[in-house]
Amino acid sequence: MNFYILTLFPEMVMNGLNTSIIGRASKAGYLNIEAIDIRDYARNKHHKVDDYPYGGGAGMLMQAQPVYDAWDSVTKRTGKKVRTVYLTPQGRRFDQPLVKELAKEEDLILLCGHYEGIDERVLEEVVTDYVSIGDYVLTGGELGAMVMVDAISRMVPGVLKNEFSGVTESLEGNLLEYPQYSRPEVWQGKQVPEVLLSGNQKNIDAWRLEQSIERTKERRPDLYQKYEEMQECRELLRQQKLLHMDMTELIDRGQAELLYVQGKNVCLRDTVSGIVFLSVDDAKSGKEMVETVIVREKPELLVIHQEYMVSVIEQMLQGEVFVACQQFVYTKREKLPITGLYRLDGKSEEHQIEIRKLGMQHMEIANKHYGMMDDPGYIQGRIEAGKMFGAFYGETLAGFIGLHEEGSLGMLEVLPEYRGRHIGKALETYLINDCLEHGFTPFTQVVEGNEISMKLQESLGLCKAKQKVYFMEKMLYNTSDL
């Protein structure tokens, strides 16, 4: 990801961002951070970039032209108009959902104001987002820009060594992080909690959740209220556990944003993919949800859990069913046994395969053989996130599988010349066990009519929901028609 910080103090910014995790990620090539000195674009010999504001008032104002020329120098290099954030107390509050949204950008410009601000005319010309890191006043936007770069970078694949740490820490799922301890076991008479020394991971996880809840209730009652609301939605959705597993998993993984809840009507947005999921009690309630929530949020993709809502969306928004699927869920907690089809020690034999993560060198062949995705960048993103796995005979790729952004198992393909060897079963077994290892519930959505995949799910012990789920796209958000 490329960050371009427009500032009057480039040394201040770079000195802060060239250390620790962000500095190492930059050296490794996962990030590119540039601080662009706005003074370099002043059109006078003294590099003056400020002047008195019209209408009087205290202080000086940054002039439009140097800011615009600095911004234009970036867009000329990228060949496109880059999303541009102006750091200002008047902007949207910087939070984790916005972090995840901005982390999807390939390029991002951060504009740092100073003095009394920046000429409004250039802001109107170049700024796409106004963002505040808090309700207080700083000398300039540099510290805010550094905060944003740090937070956003943690969501960029490869920046953090632990691929799950970016989505399992404080503020995810509206809970603060639990207390943590290191050696020695006793320090100044204070003992590490016994449960952490027990080796019983189930008890450890339960203790950590309890501590997170208590800490959030005490320190951030606002977040705790959101957590309680989300848990109430979760219990409501679990009344039809198999049908709603995609929605409850969003909640459990801490990537659900609650858009609407009223009675048995729930609408969630996946903060990673942006997909909106809805489940309703009846068509009338569903229509109200469309009018009050869907038209406002304007999602590109909807996941519908009641068949009658398909016709509602078709009539109100001219949406189209992209695909209808059967949802399968692995309801057990124990891992699936490895049958001898594959081994993980890297010592593949002629009749065995090794399963490991795909690299970027495999992107072309994965895109070629996976026919359900029109966007080649999606496969690339899943590989970069470490969520695509391949079955290999030596160095030859025989098949692959992946974890979708919203958490479902998918993208399972076995290359034609390797079919009939149970490689698909081996790949899904591997990914199910990987999900269980990280505390996730494995689930997948099989396209209607794909009998081979449905038989595979049944053979692996996954349970099928009675109702289908429908993916809808191409909605027309013309509110005057509602």
TAURJO-V115181 format. One record per pair of residues at least 4 apart in sequence whose C-alpha atoms are under 7 Angstrom apart, sorted by the first residue. I is the first residue (numbers start at 1). J is the second residue. D is the distance in Angstrom with one decimal. If there is no record, write none. Layout:
BEGIN
i j d
I J D
I J D
END
This chain:
BEGIN
i j d
1 30 6.6
1 31 5.0
1 32 6.2
1 106 5.1
1 107 6.1
2 31 6.0
2 32 4.7
2 33 6.0
2 106 6.2
2 107 4.7
2 108 6.3
3 32 6.1
3 33 4.7
3 34 6.2
3 107 6.1
3 108 5.1
3 109 6.0
4 33 6.1
4 34 5.0
4 35 6.0
4 36 6.9
4 108 6.2
4 109 4.7
4 110 6.2
5 34 6.1
5 35 4.7
5 36 5.9
5 109 5.8
5 110 4.8
5 111 6.0
6 35 6.1
6 36 4.9
6 37 6.2
6 38 6.2
6 70 7.0
6 110 6.1
6 111 4.9
6 112 6.0
7 35 6.8
7 36 6.2
7 37 5.4
7 38 5.7
7 111 6.7
7 112 5.3
8 37 5.5
8 38 5.7
8 39 6.4
9 13 6.8
9 37 6.8
10 14 6.2
10 35 5.1
10 36 6.5
10 37 5.9
11 15 5.8
12 16 6.5
13 17 6.4
13 35 6.9
13 142 6.3
13 146 6.6
14 18 5.8
14 35 6.7
17 22 6.1
17 23 6.0
17 146 6.9
18 22 6.5
18 23 4.0
19 23 4.4
19 24 7.0
20 24 6.3
21 25 6.1
22 26 6.2
22 150 6.7
23 27 6.4
24 28 6.2
25 29 6.3
25 30 5.3
25 31 5.9
25 159 5.3
26 30 5.8
26 31 4.6
26 32 5.8
30 158 6.4
30 159 6.4
38 66 6.0
38 67 6.1
38 70 5.8
39 47 5.4
39 48 6.9
39 49 6.3
39 66 7.0
40 47 6.9
41 66 4.9
41 69 6.1
41 70 6.1
42 47 5.0
42 48 6.2
42 49 5.9
42 66 5.0
43 47 6.9
44 48 6.6
49 62 5.8
49 63 5.7
49 66 6.5
50 60 6.1
50 61 5.2
50 62 4.3
50 63 5.3
51 60 5.4
51 61 5.5
51 62 6.6
51 63 6.7
52 60 4.9
52 61 6.0
53 57 6.9
53 60 6.4
53 61 5.9
59 115 6.5
59 116 5.9
60 115 5.7
60 116 5.7
61 115 6.0
61 116 5.3
61 117 5.5
61 118 5.6
61 119 6.6
62 117 6.2
62 118 4.6
62 119 6.1
63 67 7.0
63 118 6.3
63 119 5.6
64 68 6.1
64 118 7.0
64 119 5.4
64 121 6.8
64 122 5.1
65 69 6.1
66 70 6.1
67 71 6.2
68 72 5.9
68 122 6.3
69 73 6.1
70 74 7.0
71 75 6.7
72 76 6.1
73 77 6.5
74 78 6.3
75 79 5.6
75 80 5.5
75 81 5.6
75 82 6.3
82 107 6.3
82 108 6.2
82 109 6.7
83 108 5.5
83 109 6.3
83 128 5.9
84 108 6.1
84 109 4.6
84 110 5.9
84 126 6.8
84 127 5.0
84 128 5.2
84 129 6.3
85 109 6.1
85 110 4.9
85 111 6.0
85 127 6.0
85 128 6.2
85 129 4.7
85 130 5.7
85 131 6.6
86 110 6.1
86 111 4.8
86 112 6.5
86 127 6.3
86 129 6.3
86 130 5.0
86 131 6.2
87 111 6.3
87 112 5.8
87 113 6.9
87 130 6.3
87 131 5.2
87 132 5.8
87 141 5.4
87 144 6.6
88 130 6.4
88 131 5.8
88 132 5.2
89 132 4.8
89 134 6.8
89 135 6.3
89 136 7.0
89 137 7.0
90 132 6.6
91 130 4.2
91 131 4.0
91 132 4.9
92 130 6.1
92 131 4.7
92 132 5.7
93 131 6.0
93 132 5.0
93 133 5.9
93 134 6.5
94 98 6.3
94 131 6.2
94 132 5.8
94 133 5.1
95 99 6.2
96 100 6.3
97 101 6.3
97 271 6.0
98 102 6.1
99 103 6.1
99 151 6.6
99 152 5.2
100 104 6.9
100 152 6.9
100 155 6.7
100 271 6.9
100 272 6.4
102 152 6.9
103 152 5.4
103 155 6.1
103 156 6.4
110 145 6.3
112 140 6.4
112 141 4.1
112 142 5.7
113 117 5.3
113 118 6.2
113 140 5.6
113 141 5.3
114 139 6.6
114 140 4.6
114 141 6.8
119 123 6.9
120 124 6.3
121 125 6.4
122 126 6.2
123 127 5.2
133 144 6.1
141 145 6.1
142 146 6.3
143 147 6.3
144 148 6.2
145 149 6.2
146 150 6.1
147 151 6.2
148 152 5.9
149 153 5.8
150 154 6.6
153 159 6.7
154 159 6.0
154 160 6.3
154 166 6.0
155 166 6.0
157 384 5.7
157 385 4.9
164 168 6.2
165 169 6.2
167 172 6.5
168 172 6.3
169 177 5.9
170 175 6.5
170 176 4.6
170 177 4.4
171 175 5.3
171 176 5.3
172 254 5.0
173 227 6.9
173 251 6.9
173 254 3.7
173 255 6.6
174 223 5.3
174 224 6.7
174 226 6.4
174 227 5.3
175 212 6.0
175 213 6.4
175 216 5.8
175 223 6.8
175 224 6.9
175 227 6.9
176 212 5.5
176 215 6.7
176 216 5.4
177 212 5.5
178 208 5.5
178 211 5.4
178 212 4.6
181 192 6.5
185 191 5.9
185 192 5.4
186 190 5.4
186 191 4.6
186 192 6.5
187 191 6.7
194 198 6.4
195 203 6.9
195 204 6.0
196 204 5.9
200 204 6.2
201 205 6.0
202 206 6.3
203 207 6.1
204 208 6.2
205 209 6.2
206 210 6.2
207 211 6.1
208 212 6.1
209 213 6.2
210 214 6.2
211 215 5.9
212 216 6.0
213 217 6.1
214 218 6.2
215 219 6.0
216 220 5.0
216 221 6.4
216 223 6.8
216 224 5.6
217 221 5.0
217 224 5.3
220 224 6.3
221 225 6.1
222 226 6.7
223 227 6.2
224 228 6.2
225 229 6.3
226 230 6.2
227 231 6.2
228 232 6.2
229 233 6.4
230 234 6.2
231 235 6.3
232 236 6.3
233 237 6.2
234 238 6.1
234 248 5.7
235 239 6.9
236 264 6.8
237 241 6.6
237 244 5.9
237 248 6.9
238 244 6.8
240 244 6.2
241 245 5.8
242 329 6.3
242 464 7.0
242 465 5.0
243 327 6.7
243 465 5.2
243 467 6.6
244 248 6.3
245 249 5.9
246 250 6.5
247 251 6.7
247 277 6.9
248 252 6.2
249 253 5.9
250 254 6.3
250 255 5.3
250 256 5.0
250 270 6.7
250 406 6.8
251 255 6.2
251 256 5.0
255 270 5.8
255 271 5.4
255 272 6.7
256 268 6.1
256 269 5.7
256 270 5.0
256 271 6.0
257 268 5.5
257 269 5.1
257 270 6.4
257 271 6.4
258 267 6.4
258 268 4.8
258 269 6.6
259 267 5.4
259 268 5.4
259 269 6.8
260 266 5.6
260 267 5.0
261 265 5.5
261 266 4.5
261 267 6.5
262 266 6.7
264 280 6.3
264 281 5.7
265 279 5.8
265 280 4.3
265 281 5.8
266 278 5.8
266 279 5.4
266 280 6.5
267 277 5.7
267 278 4.4
267 279 6.5
268 276 5.7
268 277 5.2
268 278 6.4
269 274 6.1
269 275 5.8
269 276 4.4
269 277 6.2
270 274 5.1
270 275 5.5
270 276 6.4
270 406 6.5
272 405 6.4
272 406 7.0
273 405 5.8
273 406 6.4
275 299 6.6
275 301 5.4
275 302 6.1
276 299 6.4
276 301 6.5
276 302 5.0
276 303 6.3
277 302 5.9
277 303 4.7
277 304 6.4
278 303 6.4
278 304 5.6
278 305 6.6
279 304 6.5
279 305 5.3
279 306 6.7
280 285 6.5
280 286 5.6
281 285 6.6
282 286 6.2
283 287 6.1
283 308 6.7
283 309 6.4
284 288 6.5
285 289 6.3
286 290 6.3
286 309 6.8
287 291 6.3
287 312 6.8
288 292 6.1
289 293 5.4
289 294 6.7
290 294 4.6
290 295 6.1
291 295 5.8
292 296 6.6
293 297 6.1
294 298 5.7
295 477 6.0
298 477 6.8
300 473 6.0
300 474 6.8
301 471 6.8
301 472 5.8
301 473 4.9
302 471 5.7
302 472 5.1
302 473 6.5
303 469 6.7
303 470 5.6
303 471 4.6
303 472 6.4
304 309 6.8
304 469 5.7
304 470 5.0
304 471 6.4
305 468 6.8
305 469 4.9
305 470 6.6
308 312 6.9
309 313 6.1
310 314 6.1
311 315 6.0
312 316 6.0
313 317 5.4
313 318 6.5
313 319 5.7
314 318 4.3
314 319 4.7
314 320 6.4
316 482 6.7
317 475 5.1
317 476 5.0
317 477 6.2
318 475 5.7
318 476 6.0
319 472 6.2
319 473 5.6
319 474 5.3
319 475 4.3
319 476 6.9
320 472 5.3
320 473 5.4
320 474 6.2
321 470 6.6
321 471 5.8
321 472 4.4
321 473 6.5
322 471 5.4
322 472 5.2
322 473 6.2
323 447 6.7
323 470 6.1
323 471 5.4
324 447 6.0
324 448 5.7
324 468 6.6
324 469 5.9
324 470 4.5
324 471 6.3
325 445 5.5
325 446 5.1
325 447 4.4
325 448 5.1
325 468 5.5
325 469 5.4
325 470 6.3
326 445 5.5
326 446 5.2
326 447 6.5
326 448 6.4
326 464 6.9
326 465 6.8
326 468 5.0
326 469 6.5
327 444 5.9
327 445 4.5
327 446 6.4
327 464 5.8
327 465 5.6
327 468 6.7
327 469 7.0
328 443 5.6
328 444 5.4
328 445 6.2
328 462 5.6
328 463 5.2
328 464 4.4
328 465 6.3
329 442 6.1
329 443 4.3
329 444 6.6
329 462 5.0
329 463 5.2
329 464 6.6
330 441 6.7
330 442 5.4
330 443 6.0
330 461 6.6
330 462 4.4
330 463 6.3
331 462 6.9
333 436 7.0
335 433 5.3
335 436 6.9
336 429 6.4
336 433 6.5
341 352 5.7
341 353 6.7
341 426 6.4
342 352 5.2
342 353 4.7
342 354 5.6
342 426 6.9
343 353 6.5
343 354 5.5
344 354 5.8
344 355 6.5
346 354 6.2
348 352 5.7
348 353 5.8
348 354 6.0
348 394 6.5
353 391 6.0
353 392 5.3
353 393 5.2
354 391 5.7
354 392 5.2
354 393 6.7
355 389 6.6
355 390 5.5
355 391 4.5
355 392 6.2
356 389 5.4
356 390 5.6
356 391 6.8
357 386 6.5
357 388 5.8
357 389 4.2
357 390 6.0
358 362 6.2
358 383 6.2
358 388 5.6
358 389 5.2
358 390 5.7
359 383 6.4
360 383 6.7
362 366 6.2
363 367 6.1
363 379 6.9
363 380 6.2
364 368 6.1
365 369 6.3
366 370 6.0
367 376 6.1
367 379 6.8
370 411 6.6
370 413 6.5
376 380 6.7
377 381 6.1
378 382 6.4
379 383 6.2
380 384 6.1
381 385 6.1
382 386 6.3
382 387 5.3
382 388 6.0
383 387 5.8
383 388 5.2
387 402 5.5
387 403 5.4
388 401 5.9
388 402 4.2
388 403 6.6
389 400 5.5
389 401 5.4
389 402 6.0
390 397 6.5
390 399 5.7
390 400 4.1
390 401 6.5
391 397 5.9
391 398 5.5
391 399 5.3
391 400 6.0
391 427 6.8
392 396 5.3
392 397 4.6
392 398 5.6
393 397 6.6
393 398 6.9
398 414 6.1
398 415 5.6
398 418 6.0
399 413 5.5
399 414 4.0
399 415 5.5
400 412 5.7
400 413 5.5
400 414 6.5
400 427 6.9
401 410 6.1
401 411 5.1
401 412 4.2
401 413 6.6
401 427 6.4
402 409 6.1
402 410 5.5
402 411 5.5
402 412 6.9
403 407 5.9
403 408 5.7
403 409 4.8
403 410 6.0
404 408 5.3
404 409 6.3
404 410 6.5
408 443 5.5
408 444 5.0
409 442 7.0
409 443 6.1
409 444 4.8
410 444 6.4
412 424 7.0
414 418 6.5
414 419 6.1
414 423 7.0
414 424 6.3
415 419 6.6
422 426 6.4
423 427 6.2
424 428 6.3
425 429 6.0
425 456 6.9
426 430 6.2
427 431 6.4
428 432 6.0
429 433 6.2
430 434 6.2
431 435 6.2
432 436 6.3
432 442 5.6
433 437 6.1
434 438 6.5
435 439 6.4
435 440 5.0
435 441 6.6
435 442 6.0
436 440 5.3
436 441 6.4
446 450 6.8
446 453 6.7
446 454 6.7
450 454 6.4
451 455 6.1
452 456 6.3
453 457 6.3
454 458 6.4
455 459 6.1
456 460 6.3
457 461 6.4
457 462 5.3
458 462 5.5
458 463 7.0
END
